[in-house]
């Protein structure tokens, strides 16, 4: 859901956004509000159409990632860049799994194997997120991603990996690859009773090392403040879902109510802090 800006030829992005908004204003004048996102802050500023629209941020989140090019050129070990606690958890997990058998990362080598890995993620993802939140319970989601994998495989834009221990899968990772960047989309992780076993942390670290060796430049966890993203990556840009509103009375009233609510919240905080 990240990076949902318009698709433009590089070099004229600002002008293209302004032209797009100008088109919306003059060809379709009947709209009151447009919601776009998630987009980087710079894109949101382009969309404000020379301040003729009021911007209201509906949602925002940081993105996290790892500069693989910097690690490769500096001949740095990825684990050495992490906190002591994260390093310890990954190494302990690796040793514990290794005591059961060989730990291996298997990359899908054919489109059929990629589809197989994608389908094998399903029960793990549903077990983790539940039937309501997991997209794998949605037939449209499954149809879309199977078509995406089939259509993008020959272009090298899809990467599905499976982490095995003694031949048994403990983790799957579904990533997009484009312009030497890896975009982590979702995973399927085996639930372990042993708290020392961290299939997600270990699996990400193994895949990241593999991408360094393959010459990829960046590993993007994309948006969200999940604990593992903070542990494994560094904060990058902030992304926003923005509402762009015309200067109408109903939106002025909405802004006034929002401002009043914010002030009341501040007053309550000050009262409790004084106590």
VENFENBEL-V934167 format. One record per pair of residues at least 6 apart in sequence whose C-alpha atoms are under 8 Angstrom apart, sorted by sequence separation. I is the first residue (numbers start at 0). J is the second residue. D is the distance in Angstrom with one decimal. If there is no record, write none. Layout:
# VENFENBEL-V934167
i	j	d
I	J	D
I	J	D
This chain:
# VENFENBEL-V934167
i	j	d
47	53	7.0
70	76	7.0
96	102	7.0
107	113	5.1
130	136	6.0
134	140	5.9
135	141	6.2
151	157	6.3
162	168	5.7
163	169	5.8
175	181	5.8
176	182	6.1
191	197	7.9
244	250	7.2
47	54	6.7
70	77	6.8
79	86	7.5
134	141	7.6
161	168	6.5
162	169	5.8
163	170	7.3
174	181	6.5
175	182	5.0
7	15	7.1
78	86	6.0
125	133	5.5
161	169	7.7
162	170	5.1
174	182	5.5
175	183	6.5
220	228	6.5
93	102	7.9
107	116	7.5
124	133	6.5
148	157	6.4
161	170	5.8
162	171	6.3
174	183	4.6
175	184	7.0
189	198	7.0
125	135	6.7
161	171	4.5
173	183	6.6
174	184	5.3
188	198	6.4
5	16	7.8
124	135	7.3
125	136	7.4
160	171	5.6
161	172	6.6
172	183	7.5
173	184	5.7
174	185	7.2
188	199	6.5
207	218	7.2
159	171	7.2
160	172	5.2
172	184	7.8
173	185	5.4
220	232	7.7
159	172	5.6
160	173	6.7
172	185	6.1
173	186	6.0
121	135	5.7
159	173	4.7
172	186	4.5
158	173	6.2
159	174	6.1
171	186	5.3
172	187	6.7
157	173	7.7
158	174	5.1
170	186	7.1
171	187	5.0
222	238	7.2
157	174	6.1
158	175	6.0
170	187	5.6
171	188	6.4
157	175	4.8
158	176	6.9
170	188	4.5
156	175	5.5
157	176	5.9
169	188	6.0
170	189	6.2
156	176	4.6
169	189	5.1
155	176	7.0
156	177	5.8
168	189	7.8
37	59	7.9
155	177	7.9
20	46	6.8
21	48	7.6
200	227	7.1
204	231	8.0
17	45	6.6
20	48	6.3
170	198	6.0
16	45	6.2
17	46	6.8
169	198	6.1
170	199	6.8
16	46	6.3
4	35	7.8
17	48	6.0
114	145	6.7
200	231	7.7
3	35	7.5
4	36	7.0
13	45	6.1
170	202	6.5
3	36	5.5
4	37	7.5
2	36	7.4
3	37	5.4
4	38	5.7
114	148	7.1
181	215	7.3
1	36	7.4
2	37	5.7
3	38	5.6
113	148	7.5
179	214	7.5
180	215	6.0
183	218	7.4
1	37	5.2
2	38	5.1
179	215	4.7
180	216	5.7
181	217	6.1
182	218	6.2
183	219	6.1
184	220	7.6
0	37	6.7
1	38	6.8
2	39	7.1
179	216	5.4
180	217	4.8
181	218	4.8
182	219	4.8
183	220	5.2
4	42	7.1
110	148	7.2
179	217	6.9
180	218	6.1
181	219	5.9
182	220	6.3
183	221	7.0
110	149	6.4
180	219	7.2
182	221	6.9
162	202	6.3
110	152	6.2
117	159	7.4
116	159	6.7
116	160	7.5
113	158	7.6
116	161	7.3
113	159	5.8
160	206	7.9
107	158	7.0
120	171	6.4
106	158	7.3
107	159	5.6
106	159	6.1
107	160	6.0
106	160	4.4
107	161	7.9
105	160	5.6
106	161	6.4
116	171	7.3
104	160	6.8
105	161	5.1
117	173	7.4
104	161	5.8
105	162	6.2
104	162	4.5
105	163	7.5
103	162	5.7
104	163	6.4
102	162	7.1
103	163	5.2
102	163	5.7
103	164	6.5
101	163	7.7
102	164	4.6
124	186	7.2
101	164	5.5
102	165	6.7
124	187	5.1
100	164	5.7
101	165	5.1
123	187	5.1
124	188	7.3
99	164	7.1
100	165	4.3
101	166	7.7
123	188	5.9
99	165	6.6
120	186	7.1
121	187	7.3
123	189	6.4
97	164	7.3
120	187	4.9
96	164	6.6
120	188	8.0
95	195	7.6
96	196	7.2
95	196	6.9
104	205	7.2
104	206	7.3
92	195	5.7
93	196	7.9
91	195	6.8
92	196	4.7
91	196	7.8
92	197	5.7
92	198	7.7
88	195	7.2
89	197	7.0
93	201	6.6
88	197	7.4
92	201	6.8
89	200	6.1
90	201	7.9
88	200	8.0
89	201	5.3
89	204	7.8
78	204	7.7
77	204	7.9
77	208	7.1
71	211	6.3
70	211	7.7
71	212	7.9
67	210	7.7
68	211	7.4
67	211	5.6
85	230	6.5
68	214	7.6
85	231	7.7
68	215	7.0
69	216	7.9
67	215	6.6
68	216	4.5
82	230	7.5
67	216	4.8
68	217	6.7
81	230	7.2
66	216	6.3
67	217	4.9
81	231	6.7
66	217	4.8
67	218	6.7
65	217	5.7
66	218	6.7
64	217	7.1
65	218	5.1
64	218	5.4
65	219	6.6
64	219	4.3
63	219	6.3
64	220	5.3
62	219	7.8
63	220	5.3
64	221	7.2
62	220	6.7
63	221	5.9
62	221	4.8
63	222	6.9
62	222	4.3
63	223	8.0
61	222	5.6
62	223	6.3
60	222	5.9
61	223	6.0
62	224	7.7
60	223	5.5
61	224	6.7
60	224	7.1
64	228	7.7
63	228	6.2
63	229	6.9
65	231	7.9
64	231	8.0
65	232	5.3
64	232	4.8
65	233	6.3
63	232	5.4
64	233	5.4
63	233	5.2
64	234	6.6
63	234	4.4
64	235	6.6
62	234	5.9
63	235	5.3
61	234	6.6
62	235	5.3
63	236	7.7
61	235	6.8
62	236	5.6
61	236	5.9
62	237	6.1
61	237	4.3
62	238	7.2
60	237	5.7
61	238	6.1
59	237	6.9
60	238	5.6
59	238	5.6
60	239	6.7
59	239	4.3
58	239	5.7
59	240	6.3
57	239	7.5
58	240	5.1
56	239	6.6
57	240	5.5
58	241	7.1
56	240	6.1
57	241	5.5
56	241	4.5
57	242	6.6
55	241	5.7
56	242	6.2
54	241	6.6
55	242	5.1
54	242	5.8
55	243	6.4
54	243	4.8
55	244	7.7
53	243	5.6
54	244	6.5
52	243	5.7
53	244	5.0
52	244	5.3
53	245	6.3
52	245	5.1
53	246	6.8
51	245	7.2
52	246	6.7
51	246	7.7
43	239	7.6
47	243	6.8
39	236	7.0
40	237	6.7
46	243	7.8
39	237	6.1
40	238	6.2
43	241	7.0
39	238	4.4
40	239	6.5
38	238	5.2
39	239	6.2
37	238	5.8
38	239	5.3
37	239	4.9
38	240	6.5
36	239	6.0
37	240	4.5
36	240	4.0
37	241	7.6
35	240	5.8
36	241	6.1
34	240	7.2
35	241	5.5
34	241	5.7
35	242	6.6
34	242	4.4
33	242	5.8
34	243	6.3
32	242	6.7
33	243	5.3
32	243	5.6
33	244	6.7
32	244	4.4
31	244	6.1
32	245	6.3
31	245	5.6
31	247	7.9
1	221	6.7
1	222	6.6
2	238	7.8
1	238	7.6
